Amino acid sequence: MDDEARGEGPDGGPDTERDRELGDLGADVAALRASKRRALRRGLVVAVAVAVLLPVWRANGEHVRSVVRGEMDLDGEPRYEPEHETPPAALASIDFRQVHEDLLPRWTVARAQATSPYWEERADRAFTALEAEVAPDRNLHELLRHTRDALDDDPLERARRLDYWLWAYNDYLDARNVPWRLEASLTLRGPGEAPLFRTRSYEVLADARNEDGARLRLLRRADRINTLEGWMGRTARPQDGAMVLMRRVLHFTVRHVWPGLHPALDARRPPAERSWLPHVREEVRAQLDEETFRLLRETAVDQQLLVEVAGAIEARHECGSEFRLRGLPYNGLSERDVARLRWAVSRGEDDPDCPEVTLSEAASIIGASERLSTTEGIAPALEALAIVVARAIGAHELRHVVDGETIACPGCPEGLEGTARAEVSAYLSAFATEGLGYLSLLQACATPRGPTIQSAALGAVLEALLPYGCEGPPLHGLYEVAGAIEAALFGKRHPVSLPELPPRVHLLPRPVRAQRAPTPAVPLEGGWGTRLRRD
């Protein structure tokens, strides 16, 4: 083909320019295709990343948000940085006793009852009174405001935030040496009903650390809400230390330890406790002064009588008795309490096969409580005994603190993990604690066990320690036997040391006694006996 046929001039001008234009167009098309391929690759990478990371974000997004908000460190530990500076005088002007004993419980109870405009208004007024008391401290005011707003909005959706604000409230008070603490929970109710927000207020009676820095606090339940804790000791987070609830400790002390201090009463104690009482007496005697131990031993007879009468009355619940005891009246009965007993006795005449209270039982209660109430020094002696029991509970809980969240157990059988491993560690450590091991064993044998991991762990430990069970023959050398099993499972480890605790903390009322007739008339706060109301 000649040059003219190809459309090219002899100098190659016009046709060469067209080829150059076509070449440029091809390069543009190639670049466009490459750009599209890069965009496709980026889109594919993003899609894969979203597919992979979305479940991770859903699982950990709140953790990331908490870190961004400054409410959690990178290790997952909560942190609270107050926004406002509060002068010490402003904090000191708040009546924290009123806040925790009255205002907070009043607000939460009113919220639980707020099913009509009238009760909603009462709840609002209760919160206004609470706000007014904490107003001098803007940080506390805002924490309570956040809590109220979350409860009004969607408490289940914001449950993690509620947990954080509660932790921040306690952390703020603790950092400023304010000896009060608040616990709370959300309880589901019926369909369409808002969850029930419950609080429990505590006063910190003692706060101590052992030589290794492990913390132990003794708490007193401060509110009057009729919910009962199922624990005597608790370690929610090792970083917060161990806590011992003294009201529950006192309940156990007066029903199980005090009556066991007189050897003549051993046969009248429950079979699961009898084998350990001689050792328990020696442990208690070593920690109390001679006069206090003598006083408690001599008064144990009347306390055992009260325990037996209470047991007989409670046993008749199964046949329909409606009388309930809310406590053993060691410090006497008021006239109102005596009247309740008389009414119960008179009602029992209508049903002799299942009386609420017999005349003999009423006389025993009145006589024993009257003798105890007139015994000088009984209240401080019981408080001193409660501290001894609290030390035994603390020996268990402090092991949890020292163990932390990861417990090495080279000798543990396969499957012993998590909570079960932690409880086995704590029970063995407590039983191996010299001077407190038998008290810990008494508590373990005297406490009913339910279908929980903790109960299963305790059962396994008791089976290893006591081949014949709690009702079997005494185990001499408990500290050594428990220590040997502990070492076989967990290896050699430093025993937990207990911090120095006060000889007693104030737990019991000291009523002012007036001149009175032989019939007991000592006030007993909160009443004593009551009759169930049938709905």
Secondary structure, 3 states (H helix, E strand, C coil): CCCCCCCCCCCCHHHHHHHHHHHHHHHHHHHHHHHHHHHHHHHHHHHHHHHHHHHHHHHHHHHHHHHHCCCECCCCCECCCCCCCCCHHHHHCCCHHHHHHHHHHHHHHHHHCCCCHHHHHHHHHHHHHHHHHHCCCHHHHHHHHHHHHHHHHCCCCCHHHHHHHHHHHHHHHHHCCCCEEEEEEEECCCCCCCCEEEEEEEEEEEEEECCCCCEEEEEEECCCCCCCCCCCEECCCHHHCEEEEHHHHHHHHHHHHHHHHCHHHHHHCCHHHHCCHHHHHHHHHHHCCHHHHHHHHHHHHHHHHHHHHHHHHHHCCCCCCCEEECCCCCCCCCHHHHHHHHHHHHHHCCCCCCCCCCHHHHHHHHHHHHHHHCCCCHHHHHHHHHHHHHHHHHHHHHHHHHHCCCCCCCCCCCCCCHHHHHHHHHHHHHHCCCCCHHHHHHHHHHCCCCCCHHHHHHHHHHHHHCCCCCCCCCCCCHHHHHHHHHHHHHCCCCCCCCCCCCCCCCCCCCCCCCCCCCCCCCCCCCCCEEECCCC
